[in-house]
């Protein structure tokens, strides 16, 4: 009986640790990303958040109405998306549309509540903020359609995540695309620094 009880406690402990591991890793990573982002801005260099990282912060994305913000990492490979949204296009300082991807069950879960007209802010490494407003939300089937950045206006920000938000299928073909246009700042926005 004692052995059975010990096994139950060990299995229960393993389940709790497994359930807490991802959120704990995400919290620690965000702190390290915040520090690397501050260094990137101050020194104008690609500061890696930890020595073995193969990505670095390139921007900060904010949803001012909800008080949420994320450090955006370079690239959309597994390492970057595990710790935050990743930028699929050149640095935000460059001209052209910006596309940022994130996981639907972590960082980009908040996109589910975004509506047309919602303000979005994107901070570049030079400290300047770009203000956007959501103009379109659509679901794209990646088997039949792709996001053509060459045909996307240069003043657009595309936020992309998997869809549906509550699906158990992690490799589904549907993508939720939030398209925002650069324009007027959010009324409560801080002035550019």
ZADO-1210 file (C-alpha; in nm, 4 decimals, padded with zeros to 6 digits):
<atoms>
<atom x="00.0000" y="00.0000" z="00.0000" code="UNK" pos="1"/>
<atom x="00.2838" y="00.2405" z="00.0862" code="UNK" pos="2"/>
<atom x="00.4500" y="00.1659" z="-00.2479" code="UNK" pos="3"/>
<atom x="00.1248" y="00.2354" z="-00.4332" code="UNK" pos="4"/>
<atom x="00.0784" y="00.5626" z="-00.2439" code="UNK" pos="5"/>
<atom x="00.4367" y="00.6646" z="-00.3233" code="UNK" pos="6"/>
<atom x="00.3805" y="00.5907" z="-00.6922" code="UNK" pos="7"/>
<atom x="00.0600" y="00.7973" z="-00.6931" code="UNK" pos="8"/>
<atom x="00.2430" y="01.0916" z="-00.5309" code="UNK" pos="9"/>
<atom x="00.5331" y="01.0645" z="-00.7765" code="UNK" pos="10"/>
<atom x="00.3020" y="01.0519" z="-01.0779" code="UNK" pos="11"/>
<atom x="00.0952" y="01.3412" z="-00.9400" code="UNK" pos="12"/>
<atom x="00.4122" y="01.5417" z="-00.8806" code="UNK" pos="13"/>
<atom x="00.5326" y="01.4721" z="-01.2345" code="UNK" pos="14"/>
<atom x="00.1992" y="01.5878" z="-01.3779" code="UNK" pos="15"/>
<atom x="00.2128" y="01.9102" z="-01.1736" code="UNK" pos="16"/>
<atom x="00.5739" y="01.9789" z="-01.2779" code="UNK" pos="17"/>
<atom x="00.4888" y="01.9124" z="-01.6431" code="UNK" pos="18"/>
<atom x="00.1897" y="02.1464" z="-01.6203" code="UNK" pos="19"/>
<atom x="00.3891" y="02.4256" z="-01.4572" code="UNK" pos="20"/>
<atom x="00.7057" y="02.3859" z="-01.6675" code="UNK" pos="21"/>
<atom x="00.5844" y="02.5643" z="-01.9827" code="UNK" pos="22"/>
<atom x="00.4337" y="02.8691" z="-01.8033" code="UNK" pos="23"/>
<atom x="00.7383" y="02.8946" z="-01.5732" code="UNK" pos="24"/>
<atom x="00.9749" y="02.8752" z="-01.8695" code="UNK" pos="25"/>
<atom x="00.7707" y="03.1418" z="-02.0499" code="UNK" pos="26"/>
<atom x="00.7849" y="03.3782" z="-01.7487" code="UNK" pos="27"/>
<atom x="01.1595" y="03.3387" z="-01.7047" code="UNK" pos="28"/>
<atom x="01.2154" y="03.3754" z="-02.0778" code="UNK" pos="29"/>
<atom x="01.0117" y="03.6969" z="-02.0883" code="UNK" pos="30"/>
<atom x="01.2304" y="03.8487" z="-01.8160" code="UNK" pos="31"/>
<atom x="01.5458" y="03.7550" z="-02.0074" code="UNK" pos="32"/>
<atom x="01.3901" y="03.8824" z="-02.3311" code="UNK" pos="33"/>
<atom x="01.3029" y="04.2157" z="-02.1663" code="UNK" pos="34"/>
<atom x="01.6654" y="04.2576" z="-02.0615" code="UNK" pos="35"/>
<atom x="01.7952" y="04.1633" z="-02.4060" code="UNK" pos="36"/>
<atom x="01.5463" y="04.4056" z="-02.5670" code="UNK" pos="37"/>
<atom x="01.6665" y="04.6895" z="-02.3428" code="UNK" pos="38"/>
<atom x="02.0271" y="04.6092" z="-02.4342" code="UNK" pos="39"/>
<atom x="01.9383" y="04.5900" z="-02.8045" code="UNK" pos="40"/>
<atom x="01.7837" y="04.9357" z="-02.7879" code="UNK" pos="41"/>
<atom x="02.0586" y="05.0928" z="-02.5798" code="UNK" pos="42"/>
<atom x="02.3539" y="04.9516" z="-02.7716" code="UNK" pos="43"/>
<atom x="02.1877" y="04.9059" z="-03.1155" code="UNK" pos="44"/>
<atom x="02.3118" y="04.5468" z="-03.1325" code="UNK" pos="45"/>
<atom x="02.1497" y="04.2052" z="-03.1596" code="UNK" pos="46"/>
<atom x="02.1572" y="04.1052" z="-02.7914" code="UNK" pos="47"/>
<atom x="02.0851" y="03.7370" z="-02.7330" code="UNK" pos="48"/>
<atom x="01.8634" y="03.6699" z="-02.4299" code="UNK" pos="49"/>
<atom x="02.0799" y="03.3741" z="-02.3168" code="UNK" pos="50"/>
<atom x="02.4189" y="03.2567" z="-02.4453" code="UNK" pos="51"/>
<atom x="02.2963" y="02.9582" z="-02.6500" code="UNK" pos="52"/>
<atom x="01.9965" y="03.1392" z="-02.8059" code="UNK" pos="53"/>
<atom x="01.9816" y="03.1381" z="-03.1839" code="UNK" pos="54"/>
<atom x="01.7427" y="03.4342" z="-03.1869" code="UNK" pos="55"/>
<atom x="01.7308" y="03.7876" z="-03.0466" code="UNK" pos="56"/>
<atom x="01.4723" y="04.0616" z="-02.9874" code="UNK" pos="57"/>
<atom x="01.3856" y="04.2770" z="-03.2894" code="UNK" pos="58"/>
<atom x="01.0732" y="04.4645" z="-03.1739" code="UNK" pos="59"/>
<atom x="00.8119" y="04.5029" z="-02.9037" code="UNK" pos="60"/>
<atom x="00.4454" y="04.4445" z="-02.9878" code="UNK" pos="61"/>
<atom x="00.1663" y="04.5911" z="-02.7740" code="UNK" pos="62"/>
<atom x="-00.2113" y="04.5733" z="-02.7548" code="UNK" pos="63"/>
<atom x="-00.2684" y="04.8957" z="-02.5562" code="UNK" pos="64"/>
<atom x="-00.6392" y="04.8357" z="-02.4874" code="UNK" pos="65"/>
<atom x="-00.5664" y="04.5069" z="-02.3109" code="UNK" pos="66"/>
<atom x="-00.2350" y="04.6106" z="-02.1519" code="UNK" pos="67"/>
<atom x="-00.0511" y="04.3211" z="-02.3166" code="UNK" pos="68"/>
<atom x="00.2907" y="04.3414" z="-02.4770" code="UNK" pos="69"/>
<atom x="00.5480" y="04.0945" z="-02.6030" code="UNK" pos="70"/>
<atom x="00.9075" y="04.1043" z="-02.7105" code="UNK" pos="71"/>
<atom x="00.9214" y="03.9943" z="-03.0748" code="UNK" pos="72"/>
<atom x="01.2087" y="03.7670" z="-03.1724" code="UNK" pos="73"/>
<atom x="01.3952" y="03.7307" z="-03.4981" code="UNK" pos="74"/>
<atom x="01.2584" y="03.4476" z="-03.7118" code="UNK" pos="75"/>
<atom x="00.9704" y="03.2054" z="-03.6891" code="UNK" pos="76"/>
<atom x="01.1598" y="02.8853" z="-03.6188" code="UNK" pos="77"/>
<atom x="01.0959" y="02.6626" z="-03.3191" code="UNK" pos="78"/>
<atom x="01.3445" y="02.8335" z="-03.0850" code="UNK" pos="79"/>
<atom x="01.1963" y="03.1783" z="-03.1289" code="UNK" pos="80"/>
<atom x="00.8286" y="03.0775" z="-03.1241" code="UNK" pos="81"/>
<atom x="00.8790" y="02.8738" z="-02.8077" code="UNK" pos="82"/>
<atom x="00.9629" y="03.1930" z="-02.6196" code="UNK" pos="83"/>
<atom x="00.7634" y="03.4646" z="-02.7934" code="UNK" pos="84"/>
<atom x="00.6217" y="03.5868" z="-03.1211" code="UNK" pos="85"/>
<atom x="00.8666" y="03.5789" z="-03.4114" code="UNK" pos="86"/>
<atom x="00.9078" y="03.8239" z="-03.6952" code="UNK" pos="87"/>
<atom x="00.8982" y="03.6587" z="-04.0368" code="UNK" pos="88"/>
<atom x="00.9972" y="03.9714" z="-04.2307" code="UNK" pos="89"/>
<atom x="01.3080" y="04.1914" z="-04.2096" code="UNK" pos="90"/>
<atom x="01.3524" y="04.4153" z="-03.9049" code="UNK" pos="91"/>
<atom x="01.0711" y="04.6602" z="-03.8289" code="UNK" pos="92"/>
<atom x="01.3067" y="04.9482" z="-03.9149" code="UNK" pos="93"/>
<atom x="01.2925" y="04.8437" z="-04.2822" code="UNK" pos="94"/>
<atom x="01.0271" y="04.9502" z="-04.5295" code="UNK" pos="95"/>
<atom x="00.7548" y="04.7097" z="-04.6267" code="UNK" pos="96"/>
<atom x="00.4900" y="04.5051" z="-04.4486" code="UNK" pos="97"/>
<atom x="00.5735" y="04.3398" z="-04.1179" code="UNK" pos="98"/>
<atom x="00.4575" y="03.9845" z="-04.0465" code="UNK" pos="99"/>
<atom x="00.4762" y="03.8415" z="-03.6953" code="UNK" pos="100"/>
<atom x="00.3717" y="03.4871" z="-03.6019" code="UNK" pos="101"/>
<atom x="00.3020" y="03.3385" z="-03.2597" code="UNK" pos="102"/>
<atom x="00.1486" y="03.0328" z="-03.0966" code="UNK" pos="103"/>
<atom x="-00.2289" y="03.0432" z="-03.0479" code="UNK" pos="104"/>
<atom x="-00.2145" y="02.8789" z="-02.7068" code="UNK" pos="105"/>
<atom x="00.0434" y="03.1127" z="-02.5510" code="UNK" pos="106"/>
<atom x="00.1444" y="03.4602" z="-02.6674" code="UNK" pos="107"/>
<atom x="-00.1100" y="03.5089" z="-02.9455" code="UNK" pos="108"/>
<atom x="-00.4077" y="03.3705" z="-02.7538" code="UNK" pos="109"/>
<atom x="-00.5116" y="03.7358" z="-02.7102" code="UNK" pos="110"/>
<atom x="-00.5731" y="03.7694" z="-03.0853" code="UNK" pos="111"/>
<atom x="-00.9010" y="03.5856" z="-03.0315" code="UNK" pos="112"/>
<atom x="-01.0466" y="03.9016" z="-02.8716" code="UNK" pos="113"/>
<atom x="-00.9049" y="04.1540" z="-03.1200" code="UNK" pos="114"/>
<atom x="-01.1631" y="04.3296" z="-03.3367" code="UNK" pos="115"/>
<atom x="-01.1576" y="04.5628" z="-03.6354" code="UNK" pos="116"/>
<atom x="-01.0453" y="04.9045" z="-03.5120" code="UNK" pos="117"/>
<atom x="-00.8330" y="04.7659" z="-03.2265" code="UNK" pos="118"/>
<atom x="-00.5085" y="04.9638" z="-03.1875" code="UNK" pos="119"/>
<atom x="-00.1755" y="04.7815" z="-03.2062" code="UNK" pos="120"/>
<atom x="00.1674" y="04.9334" z="-03.1444" code="UNK" pos="121"/>
<atom x="00.5044" y="04.8113" z="-03.2662" code="UNK" pos="122"/>
<atom x="00.8253" y="04.9496" z="-03.1176" code="UNK" pos="123"/>
<atom x="01.1378" y="04.9449" z="-03.3296" code="UNK" pos="124"/>
<atom x="01.4859" y="04.8976" z="-03.1914" code="UNK" pos="125"/>
<atom x="01.5496" y="05.2723" z="-03.2237" code="UNK" pos="126"/>
<atom x="01.2741" y="05.3275" z="-02.9658" code="UNK" pos="127"/>
<atom x="01.0180" y="05.4672" z="-03.2099" code="UNK" pos="128"/>
<atom x="00.6647" y="05.3312" z="-03.1940" code="UNK" pos="129"/>
<atom x="00.4502" y="05.2658" z="-03.4996" code="UNK" pos="130"/>
<atom x="00.0758" y="05.2853" z="-03.4453" code="UNK" pos="131"/>
<atom x="-00.1587" y="05.0518" z="-03.6318" code="UNK" pos="132"/>
<atom x="-00.5319" y="04.9832" z="-03.6366" code="UNK" pos="133"/>
<atom x="-00.6845" y="04.6457" z="-03.7220" code="UNK" pos="134"/>
<atom x="-00.8565" y="04.6647" z="-04.0612" code="UNK" pos="135"/>
<atom x="-00.9235" y="04.2966" z="-04.1334" code="UNK" pos="136"/>
<atom x="-00.9391" y="03.9591" z="-03.9613" code="UNK" pos="137"/>
<atom x="-00.9574" y="03.6429" z="-04.1689" code="UNK" pos="138"/>
<atom x="-00.8929" y="03.2696" z="-04.1575" code="UNK" pos="139"/>
<atom x="-00.6632" y="03.1318" z="-04.4271" code="UNK" pos="140"/>
<atom x="-00.6345" y="02.7667" z="-04.5240" code="UNK" pos="141"/>
<atom x="-00.2601" y="02.7197" z="-04.5762" code="UNK" pos="142"/>
<atom x="-00.3242" y="02.4232" z="-04.8098" code="UNK" pos="143"/>
<atom x="-00.4884" y="02.6494" z="-05.0668" code="UNK" pos="144"/>
<atom x="-00.3756" y="03.0030" z="-04.9957" code="UNK" pos="145"/>
<atom x="-00.0613" y="03.1727" z="-04.8735" code="UNK" pos="146"/>
<atom x="00.0083" y="03.5200" z="-04.7447" code="UNK" pos="147"/>
<atom x="00.1677" y="03.7064" z="-05.0337" code="UNK" pos="148"/>
<atom x="00.3851" y="03.9761" z="-04.8768" code="UNK" pos="149"/>
<atom x="00.4868" y="04.1028" z="-05.2211" code="UNK" pos="150"/>
<atom x="00.1240" y="04.2065" z="-05.2764" code="UNK" pos="151"/>
<atom x="00.0710" y="04.3352" z="-04.9214" code="UNK" pos="152"/>
<atom x="00.0805" y="04.7162" z="-04.8875" code="UNK" pos="153"/>
<atom x="00.3974" y="04.8424" z="-04.7121" code="UNK" pos="154"/>
<atom x="00.1995" y="05.0074" z="-04.4306" code="UNK" pos="155"/>
<atom x="00.0578" y="04.6759" z="-04.3015" code="UNK" pos="156"/>
<atom x="00.1241" y="04.4646" z="-03.9967" code="UNK" pos="157"/>
<atom x="00.0133" y="04.1003" z="-04.0168" code="UNK" pos="158"/>
<atom x="-00.0226" y="03.8946" z="-03.6992" code="UNK" pos="159"/>
<atom x="-00.0566" y="03.5233" z="-03.7762" code="UNK" pos="160"/>
<atom x="-00.1382" y="03.2274" z="-03.5545" code="UNK" pos="161"/>
<atom x="-00.2896" y="02.8807" z="-03.5899" code="UNK" pos="162"/>
<atom x="-00.6666" y="02.8429" z="-03.5829" code="UNK" pos="163"/>
<atom x="-00.9023" y="02.7478" z="-03.4212" code="UNK" pos="164"/>
<atom x="-00.7817" y="02.8707" z="-03.0852" code="UNK" pos="165"/>
<atom x="-00.9238" y="02.5799" z="-02.8850" code="UNK" pos="166"/>
<atom x="-00.8152" y="02.2997" z="-03.1200" code="UNK" pos="167"/>
<atom x="-00.6209" y="02.0023" z="-02.9903" code="UNK" pos="168"/>
<atom x="-00.4611" y="01.9580" z="-03.3348" code="UNK" pos="169"/>
<atom x="-00.1269" y="02.1394" z="-03.3210" code="UNK" pos="170"/>
<atom x="-00.0570" y="02.0976" z="-03.6936" code="UNK" pos="171"/>
<atom x="-00.3845" y="02.2119" z="-03.8474" code="UNK" pos="172"/>
<atom x="-00.3803" y="02.3979" z="-04.1801" code="UNK" pos="173"/>
<atom x="-00.5862" y="02.7003" z="-04.0752" code="UNK" pos="174"/>
<atom x="-00.4223" y="03.0340" z="-03.9921" code="UNK" pos="175"/>
<atom x="-00.5842" y="03.3292" z="-03.8170" code="UNK" pos="176"/>
<atom x="-00.4583" y="03.6509" z="-03.9755" code="UNK" pos="177"/>
<atom x="-00.5025" y="03.9925" z="-03.8160" code="UNK" pos="178"/>
<atom x="-00.4194" y="04.2713" z="-04.0606" code="UNK" pos="179"/>
<atom x="-00.3548" y="04.6209" z="-03.9277" code="UNK" pos="180"/>
<atom x="-00.2747" y="04.9420" z="-04.1141" code="UNK" pos="181"/>
<atom x="-00.0275" y="05.2018" z="-03.9946" code="UNK" pos="182"/>
<atom x="-00.2014" y="05.5261" z="-03.9208" code="UNK" pos="183"/>
<atom x="-00.3377" y="05.7420" z="-03.6443" code="UNK" pos="184"/>
<atom x="-00.2080" y="05.6770" z="-03.2935" code="UNK" pos="185"/>
<atom x="-00.4260" y="05.5326" z="-03.0219" code="UNK" pos="186"/>
<atom x="-00.5775" y="05.8239" z="-02.8217" code="UNK" pos="187"/>
<atom x="-00.4072" y="05.7117" z="-02.4984" code="UNK" pos="188"/>
<atom x="-00.0741" y="05.6356" z="-02.6674" code="UNK" pos="189"/>
<atom x="00.2473" y="05.7720" z="-02.5277" code="UNK" pos="190"/>
<atom x="00.4495" y="06.0024" z="-02.7476" code="UNK" pos="191"/>
<atom x="00.7385" y="05.8435" z="-02.9364" code="UNK" pos="192"/>
<atom x="01.0595" y="05.8358" z="-02.7425" code="UNK" pos="193"/>
</atoms>
